[in-house]
Amino acid sequence: MRGRVFVIGLGLIGGSLALCIKKEHFDSKIVGFDINSEQARLASMLGVIDEIADSIQDGALGADLIIIAAPVNETKEIIQLLSELPLNPEVIVTDTGSTKGKIVESSLCLTKRGFTFIGGHPMAGSHKSGVSAAKEILFENAFYLLTPEDHIENAKVDTLKEWLMGTHAKFLTITPETHDYLTGIVSHFPHIIAASIVRQTERLSESESLIPRLAAGGFRDITRIASSSPKMWKDILLHNREILIELLNQWLSEMNEVKTLLEQENSTAIYNYFNQAKQFRDGLPQKEKGAIPSFYDLYVDIPDYPGVISEITGYLAKEHISITNIRILETREDIIGVLVISFQTEEDRQRAERCIGSYSNYATSVGT
């Protein structure tokens, strides 16, 4: 396809979408804008975009596709601004926000002008942020949810999919209401639970100094999503508050049920509770990308001697395998420690496992 694509917000998501479009539609022109001028300048230097727009107004005029890759509250403001501009009558405007109901509702101002708005949510992310972390493969095999309203022509949805073909994502078309309910369950709600576990642990650590040290291993893994942006999650929760209140009420009932089982010392019911959870969790697709970005971790048993970490990373460097994070589990007290290495993709993790196996006799394992 040929045309002018305007990306508003040149972070990880906006930058990665720009790269995907440039690769698939090399005759198109990618124009970018970011409120942080340094991000925009970096995007241009890295070849993520072809041109920097001085303003949203400047970049939007004449665009065939406008992608708003901004936080949900800012997205609503940008939609209002776009509705006041003399846009291309055939333009398609889409966003990348984690909530859809209020955003699609706010797009009525565009609809009244005859412009097409199709809500979008690429369900992928990374440990890193910013345009320097943008990758063409970020959305590969991830779900990409589209939430067109009933009056949107199928041809417009197909055109948007064609523009986004280079993502190699799995497109699903659902209603904004269904989107917010589903993502509330599998993304927004788990972030609340992770944050609440960390908050409770922090309070308890005030009277027991060993807690932070003991929480450095698996505890960090199960609560990792609590390290997400507080501002972003404040906005997401407020946008999806009705559904999250309903889910929290259900959660309170669930916890009261567990409390009752403990009070009754009902060993059979407690076993069944954990067994049922295990069966459902073990049945989840292992290689599918879901609402929460996957963490491709490799655990390496290593002896405790100087230079062992450099040795492992040196093996990976020889094979040109990039890592996104590295740390040591601190709860081991013997001479063997556990090195946890995180990778961008499952393929990188598999390559790393083979690499370390070929250069050393260190045992490796993956989390499930």
C-alpha positions in Angstrom: 0.0 0.0 0.0 1.1 3.6 -0.6 0.1 6.5 1.5 0.9 8.8 4.4 0.9 7.2 7.9 1.0 9.4 10.9 2.0 7.9 14.3 1.3 9.9 17.4 3.4 8.7 20.2 6.8 7.2 19.4 7.4 4.8 22.3 7.7 1.1 22.2 4.3 0.4 20.6 4.2 3.4 18.2 7.7 2.8 17.1 7.2 -0.9 16.6 4.1 -0.3 14.5 5.9 2.2 12.4 8.7 -0.3 11.7 6.2 -3.0 10.8 4.4 -0.7 8.3 7.7 0.6 6.8 8.8 -3.0 6.2 5.5 -4.2 4.6 4.6 -1.0 2.8 7.9 0.4 1.8 6.3 2.9 -0.6 4.4 4.6 2.3 5.7 7.6 4.2 5.8 7.4 7.9 5.4 10.7 9.8 5.8 10.8 13.6 5.1 13.0 16.5 6.0 12.7 20.2 5.4 15.2 22.9 9.0 14.4 23.9 11.0 15.9 21.0 14.1 13.8 21.9 12.0 10.7 21.3 10.9 12.0 17.9 14.5 12.9 17.0 15.7 9.5 18.1 13.0 7.8 16.0 14.1 9.7 13.0 17.8 8.9 13.6 17.0 5.2 14.0 15.0 5.1 10.8 11.7 4.3 12.6 10.0 7.3 10.9 10.7 9.2 7.7 9.7 12.6 8.9 9.1 14.4 12.2 5.9 16.4 12.4 6.1 19.8 14.2 2.7 19.2 15.7 -0.3 16.9 15.7 -2.1 19.3 13.4 0.8 19.3 10.9 1.2 15.5 10.8 -2.5 14.7 10.6 -3.3 16.7 7.5 -3.4 14.5 4.4 -2.7 11.3 6.4 -4.4 8.1 5.1 -3.8 6.4 8.5 -3.4 7.9 11.9 -2.2 5.8 14.8 -2.6 7.2 18.3 -0.1 5.3 20.5 -0.5 7.3 23.6 -1.9 6.8 27.2 -5.7 6.3 27.3 -6.4 9.8 28.8 -4.2 11.6 26.3 -5.8 9.5 23.5 -9.2 11.0 24.2 -7.8 14.5 24.0 -6.0 13.7 20.8 -9.2 12.4 19.3 -11.0 15.6 20.1 -8.2 17.6 18.5 -8.3 15.5 15.3 -12.0 16.0 15.0 -11.5 19.7 14.7 -9.1 19.4 11.7 -9.7 19.2 8.0 -8.6 15.6 7.7 -8.5 13.4 4.6 -12.2 12.2 4.2 -10.9 8.7 3.7 -8.6 8.6 6.7 -8.7 5.8 9.2 -7.9 6.7 12.8 -7.0 4.0 15.3 -5.4 3.8 18.7 -3.5 1.2 20.8 -5.0 1.8 24.2 -5.6 -1.0 26.8 -9.2 0.1 27.3 -11.8 0.7 24.6 -15.2 1.6 25.9 -14.6 5.2 26.8 -12.1 5.8 24.0 -14.6 4.5 21.3 -17.3 6.6 23.0 -15.1 9.7 22.7 -14.6 9.0 19.0 -18.2 10.1 18.3 -16.8 13.6 17.5 -14.9 12.0 14.6 -17.9 10.0 13.4 -20.0 13.2 13.3 -17.4 14.6 10.9 -17.6 11.5 8.7 -14.2 10.2 9.7 -13.6 6.5 10.5 -12.3 5.5 13.9 -11.5 1.9 14.7 -10.3 1.1 18.2 -7.2 -1.1 18.4 -5.2 -2.9 21.1 -2.0 -4.8 20.2 -1.6 -7.2 23.1 2.2 -7.2 23.2 4.9 -5.4 25.1 8.4 -5.7 26.4 10.6 -5.3 29.5 12.0 -2.2 27.8 10.3 1.1 26.8 10.9 3.9 24.4 11.5 4.0 20.7 15.0 2.5 21.1 13.3 -0.7 22.1 11.0 -0.8 19.1 11.1 -4.1 17.1 9.5 -5.3 14.0 8.8 -8.7 15.7 7.1 -7.3 18.8 3.6 -8.2 17.7 4.4 -11.4 15.9 1.8 -14.1 16.8 0.3 -11.7 19.4 -3.4 -11.0 19.5 -4.4 -7.6 18.0 -7.9 -6.7 19.1 -10.0 -4.4 16.9 -13.2 -2.8 18.2 -15.1 -1.2 15.3 -18.6 0.0 16.0 -21.5 -1.4 14.0 -21.7 1.4 11.5 -18.0 0.9 10.4 -17.9 -0.8 7.0 -16.1 -4.1 6.8 -13.9 -2.7 4.0 -12.5 -0.1 6.4 -11.6 -2.8 8.9 -10.0 -4.8 6.1 -8.0 -1.8 5.0 -6.7 -1.2 8.6 -5.7 -4.9 8.7 -3.8 -4.5 5.5 -1.9 -1.5 6.8 -1.0 -3.6 9.9 -0.2 -6.8 8.0 3.5 -6.4 8.8 2.8 -7.0 12.5 2.1 -10.7 11.7 -0.4 -10.4 14.6 -3.6 -12.4 15.1 -6.5 -10.0 14.5 -9.7 -10.5 16.5 -12.7 -8.2 16.0 -14.9 -7.8 19.1 -17.1 -5.1 20.7 -15.5 -2.4 22.9 -17.6 -3.8 25.8 -16.3 -7.3 25.3 -12.8 -6.0 25.0 -12.9 -4.2 28.3 -14.4 -7.3 30.1 -11.9 -9.7 28.7 -8.8 -7.5 29.3 -10.2 -6.6 32.7 -10.1 -10.3 33.6 -6.7 -11.4 32.1 -4.7 -8.1 32.3 -6.1 -5.3 34.5 -7.3 -7.4 37.4 -4.0 -9.4 37.7 -2.1 -6.1 37.9 -4.2 -5.1 40.8 -3.6 -8.4 42.6 0.2 -8.2 42.0 0.3 -4.7 43.4 -1.8 -5.7 46.4 0.5 -8.6 47.2 3.6 -6.4 47.0 1.8 -3.7 49.2 0.9 -6.3 51.9 4.5 -7.7 51.8 5.9 -4.2 52.2 3.8 -3.6 55.3 4.8 -6.9 56.8 8.5 -6.3 56.1 8.4 -3.3 58.5 8.4 -5.8 61.4 10.4 -8.6 59.8 13.6 -7.6 58.0 14.2 -10.9 56.3 11.1 -10.6 54.1 12.8 -8.5 51.3 15.7 -11.0 51.1 13.4 -14.1 50.9 11.1 -12.3 48.4 14.0 -11.9 45.9 13.3 -15.2 44.1 10.0 -16.6 42.9 8.1 -13.8 44.7 9.7 -11.3 42.3 8.5 -13.5 39.3 4.9 -13.7 40.4 4.7 -10.0 41.1 6.8 -8.7 38.3 3.9 -6.9 36.6 3.6 -4.7 39.7 6.6 -2.8 38.4 4.5 -1.4 35.5 3.9 2.4 35.1 1.8 3.7 38.0 0.4 6.5 35.9 -0.6 4.2 33.1 -2.4 1.8 35.4 -4.1 4.6 37.3 -5.7 5.7 34.0 -6.5 2.2 32.9 -8.2 1.3 36.1 -10.3 4.5 36.1 -11.3 3.8 32.5 -12.4 0.3 33.3 -13.7 0.9 36.8 -17.1 -0.7 36.6 -15.8 -4.1 35.4 -12.9 -4.0 37.9 -15.3 -3.3 40.8 -17.3 -6.3 39.7 -14.2 -8.5 39.5 -12.9 -7.3 42.9 -16.3 -8.2 44.5 -15.9 -11.7 43.0 -12.3 -11.9 44.3 -13.5 -11.0 47.8 -16.0 -13.9 47.7 -13.2 -16.2 46.4 -10.9 -15.2 49.3 -13.7 -15.6 51.8 -14.2 -19.1 50.5 -10.5 -19.9 51.0 -10.6 -18.5 54.5 -13.6 -20.7 55.3 -11.7 -23.8 54.1 -8.8 -22.9 56.4 -11.1 -22.3 59.3 -12.8 -25.6 58.8 -9.4 -27.4 58.2 -11.0 -29.0 55.2 -8.0 -30.7 53.7 -9.9 -32.4 50.9 -11.4 -29.1 49.7 -8.1 -27.3 50.0 -6.4 -29.9 47.9 -9.2 -29.7 45.3 -8.9 -25.9 45.3 -5.2 -26.0 44.3 -5.6 -29.0 42.0 -8.4 -27.4 40.0 -6.3 -24.2 39.7 -3.3 -26.3 38.6 -5.3 -28.2 36.0 -6.6 -25.0 34.4 -3.3 -23.2 34.5 -1.4 -26.2 33.0 -3.9 -26.3 30.2 -3.2 -22.7 29.1 -1.3 -22.4 25.8 2.4 -22.1 26.6 3.6 -20.4 23.4 0.7 -18.1 22.8 1.1 -14.4 23.4 -1.6 -13.2 25.8 -2.8 -10.0 27.4 0.3 -9.7 29.7 3.7 -9.8 27.9 5.4 -13.1 28.4 8.7 -13.4 30.3 11.0 -15.8 28.5 13.3 -16.7 31.3 16.1 -19.3 31.4 17.3 -20.6 34.7 21.0 -21.6 34.8 22.6 -23.5 37.7 26.1 -22.0 38.1 28.9 -22.5 40.6 29.9 -19.5 42.8 33.2 -18.3 41.5 34.4 -14.9 40.1 33.7 -14.4 36.4 31.0 -17.0 36.0 28.4 -14.5 34.9 30.7 -13.0 32.3 31.5 -16.6 31.1 27.8 -17.3 30.5 27.1 -13.9 28.8 30.2 -14.4 26.7 28.8 -17.7 25.3 25.6 -15.9 24.3 27.5 -13.0 22.8 29.4 -15.5 20.6 26.1 -16.7 19.2 24.7 -13.1 18.9 21.9 -13.8 21.3 20.5 -10.7 22.9 19.2 -10.7 26.5 16.8 -8.2 28.1 17.6 -8.8 31.8 19.8 -10.9 34.0 19.8 -11.5 37.8 20.8 -14.1 40.5 18.3 -15.7 42.8 19.4 -14.8 46.3 17.7 -17.5 48.3 20.2 -20.3 47.6 22.6 -21.0 50.4 24.8 -23.7 48.8 27.7 -23.4 46.4 25.4 -23.6 43.4 23.4 -20.5 42.5 20.7 -19.8 40.0 21.2 -17.3 37.2 18.0 -16.1 35.6 18.3 -14.7 32.1 15.4 -13.0 30.3 15.0 -12.9 26.5 12.8 -11.1 24.1 11.3 -14.2 22.4 10.9 -17.9 22.9 13.2 -18.5 20.0 16.0 -16.6 21.7 15.5 -18.6 24.9 15.7 -21.9 23.0 18.8 -20.7 21.2 20.4 -19.7 24.5 19.6 -23.0 26.1 21.3 -24.9 23.3 24.2 -22.4 23.3 24.9 -22.8 27.1 24.6 -26.6 26.7 27.1 -26.7 23.9 29.7 -24.6 25.7 29.3 -25.8 29.3 27.8 -28.5 31.5 25.7 -26.1 33.5 22.1 -27.3 34.0 19.4 -25.2 32.5 15.6 -25.1 32.9 12.7 -22.9 31.9 9.7 -21.8 33.9 6.2 -23.0 33.0 
